[in-house]
Each structure stands twice: as structure tokens, then as C-alpha cells.
Amino acid sequence: MTAEPESAAPPVLTRLLVPAGLLASVAGAFAYVGAVDPNEPGHYPACPLLRLTGIYCPGCGGLRSAHAFVHGDVAAALGANALAVAGYVVFAVLWTVWVVRTVRGRPLRIALGPVPLWGLGALIAVFTLARNLPFGSWLHP
């Protein structure tokens, strides 16, 4: 009777391929938006909801926000879409936690229950509603 060898964990560099690939994709997208100014007409399609109804969706101003963020203008990025800037920060934190856990050989487990998911949905709904009401005009892109 022979003992089967235990499967060894892949080397750290192999485990980091997926997080590195995701970061490269996001960095490439930000580099493109940083190079091609969304403030100049004709480069990107208009938001269909805004175009058809005049209502700002939660993503309206996201490209302008990313463009300003890439150029280091955080105030303009917040002015274009504050929710998007919060998303950039959340992505950076989660990606960093993912990499640290990957280096340590532990999987990243994000198990969100219904309460956080409903809370996130409510936050997006309130942001969308507020930016379309007269008192929320400061949230317009």
C-alpha cells in the first residue's frame, strides 16, 4: 500500500496570477479613460437613461469621475460621481485584502448576507433619488 503524496499549494506567484490579471484589466481601463477624455463629445456613448428620460442613473458621470481620478483631481472625481469614487476605494481595499490572503495561502471569502446586500441596494437607490431631486443638484455630474 503506497501513500499518495499530499497536493502542495501552488507557488505564490502562480496564486497571484488572477489578482494581478484583474488589476491589469482595471488599470488598463483606467488608463484608457485617463487618455481619452469623456468630457469631449463623441468618444463615449451617452447614458441611455439620461438621454431618454433626463434622469441621472447611479453610473452617470462615472467616466468623468474616473478621468478626473486618474489625473489626481479627487474633488472633480467626487463632483462627477461620488458613489463611483467610493467604489474605487472599496475595490482597492478588497483587492489588497485578496492579495494579502492569497500570499498567505488563504482563500478570500466574502459572504454577504441579505442585510448588507439590501443596504447596498438602498444606498444606491437613495443616491440615485437624491441626485435627481432639486436639493441633490450638487450630486449631478
N, C-alpha and C positions, 0 to 999 in steps of 0.2 A: 504494500500500500504506500503510495507516494503522496506527499503533502503538496498541495497546489500552492504556488507562490502567491503571496498577497499582492493585489494590484496596487502598485505605488501611484501616488498622486502625480499628475504631470508636473513638469518643472514650472517654476513661477512665470517665466517668460511665455510659456505656452498658455497658461491660465490667464495671462494679461492680454491675450490677443483680442478677445471680444470687447473688453472695456476700451482698449486702445483703438479698435476699429470704430466703435461708436463715437469716441472723442474725435477721431479724424473726420468722420462724417459731419458731425456738428460743427467742428472748426471750419471745414470746407464750406458748409452752408453759410456760416457767419462771414467767412472771407468773401464769398460771392456777394452777399448783401452789403458788406462793407465797401466793396469795389463798385457795385452797380447801384447808384443812389435811387432809392424808391421815391424820393421827393421830386424827381424829374419824371414827367408823364411819359408813358409808352414802354417802360421797362417791365412792369408787372401788371397783371390784370387787376381791375378794380374789384372790391368786395361786392359779390352779387347781392347780398342783403342790403348793403348801403346803397347800391346803385338802384335797386328796385323799390326799396321802401324808405330810404333815408334814415334807417335805424342802424346805429353802430353795434356790431356784433362784439363779443369779447375779444376777438382777434384783430379788430380794426386798429390800425396803427402799429401792429406788431413788426412789420418790416421796417418802418421808420424807427421804431424803438431799437430794433437790432442794429440798424445802421448807426444810430447815434451811440449805442453801447459800444460797438466796435471801435468807434472813433473817440471813445473816452468821455463822451458828453452824457453823464448819467442823468443830469437834470432834464435834458431833452428826451432821453430814453424814457424816463418816468412820465414826462408830459405826453409822449406819444401813446404809451400803453403801460401803465404801472403794473398791471397784472402780469404782463409778459416779463417785465424785469424781475418780479418775484419768482416767476417760473425759471428764469436763468439762474437765480440764486439757489433755488431748490434743486435744479439739475446739477449744479456744481457740487452741492453738499452730498446729494445721493451718489453721484459718480465717485466722489472722493471716498465715501464710506465703502462703496463697492470695491474700489481698488485696494483699500486697506484690508478689507476682509478677504479679498482674493489672494493677496500676498501672504496673508496668514493661513491660507488654506481653508477658509470657512466660506460657505455659500452666503450670498446675500438673500435674505428672506424678508420680503415686505408683505405682510399680511394685514391689509386694511379691512377692518370690519365695516359694517353698514354705516355706523355713525360718522367716521372720518370721510367716507365717500359722499354721504349726504351733505356733510358740512362743506366739502369742496364744491359740490354742485350748488349749494346755497350761496357760497361766496361768489362763484362765477355768475349766478343769476342776479345777485344784488349788485355786483359790479356793472353788469350789462344794463340793468334797470336804471341805476344811478347815473350812468354816463349818458343816458337818453332822456333824462328829466332836466328841466331848467336849472335846478340847483346843482346838478352834476356837470355843468358845462366845462368845468375845469378838467374833467376826465376825457373830454373829446380829443381825438388825435389831432 
